[in-house]
Amino acid sequence: MNNKLINHLKKLLIKNNYLDLNTFLDVILYDKQFGFYNSINRQKNELIGKEGHFITAPEISQLFGELVGIWILQLCRENHFHNINLLELGPGKGTLMRDILRIFSQQKENIKIKIHLLEFSKVLKSYQKENLKQYGHELKWYNNIFKIKDQLNDNPTIIISNEFFDCLPINQYKFYKTKNIYTKKIVRLDKNNFFFDEKVLEPQDIPFISNIIKKDFDKLNEETTIEHSPFVLSHINQICDIILENKGANLLIDYGKNDPYGDTLQSVFKNERSNLFNKIGESDYSSLVDFSNIEQIVENKNLQYYQLKTQREFLLEMGINKRIENLSLNANEFERRDLLSGYERLISKRQMGDIFKVNCFSDKNLFVPIFKL
Ligand code: SAH
């Protein structure tokens, strides 16, 4: 149990009467003293990996990061980029970036890369430093996305992220059709226990939600849950501004869908789902990313949004079959089996292949490999 964090939350609830879900999750994840990302323990290797709470595509197989690297390399070649910023949001252990930089180090051409890393956790920063310093590129860390825009020197900027947006805090709203009532999910405290409650809101207080409801009204059931993340909104807006100022593209891989509907928030402890209030400060929270929301933001900024691909489509189109063949030539029996099982997990429709999506947007004049309008 993370008792200090739980006591801190209780004090906040007594003082404020209630917290909305977004604020509650914000404190759990990011509180400077007691939050989840600041209490990750290096010795116990708690967050990402087979022994941690969850395992991610770059940790499963090098094929993933290498193919993302080849995509970035092709983008640089086609657009004659020789001096770029590469920005990763939430780099975890730094494995994806390491595999990308290895691909670049194997090429003859000299592309100058400045690496920017948005990372909140001190422990994960230390992993990233260890994994990335060998390649000799300039590395810079930030804990707040708003500080990055001024550090890019007008050079084209490629922004990547894997399983970053799914872990940002969200709010949940409910719309009751017949009664025409909107509510927002809040957390309260009763006799020392946390519980969920709903607070009634006026539609004009939440125009982004009431507009969605107006648009889809006929399709909606009697009771509809709608998710919205203020963090996703501010981060995508900021990425758009970075691209508008410097040119470039965003490649975002995450599990998600193309609408804001349903209660998709889950908490995972040691690779198993747990009750939201049971392992506060110890489990990892995530929700499905709503790509239709991202599309809307990108279009409002007048940038180019491309058709979503599944992870399976992305990896197949980037040549995962050829890549595994080549790697297998120099691998021993054990390594070959490992490569094959990773390949299967990444692209199989029953595993990560279909639920994980690859989203891309860019400035309007860019040539972007494999993505279609
Ligand atoms: N991309 C990695 C890790 C995904 S886990 C992988 O695929 O393995 C999410 C990552 O985002 C972690 O590195 C976490 O510390 C970081 N993170 C989460 N919320 C953040 C925030 N608001 N600002 C900066 N980093 C954040």
Boltz pocket constraint, residues with backbone or C-beta under 6 A from the ligand:
constraints:
  - pocket:
      binder: B
      contacts: [[A, 37], [A, 48], [A, 56], [A, 57], [A, 58], [A, 59], [A, 89], [A, 90], [A, 91], [A, 92], [A, 93], [A, 96], [A, 118], [A, 119], [A, 120], [A, 121], [A, 124], [A, 142], [A, 143], [A, 161], [A, 162], [A, 163], [A, 164], [A, 167], [A, 168]]
      max_distance: 6.0
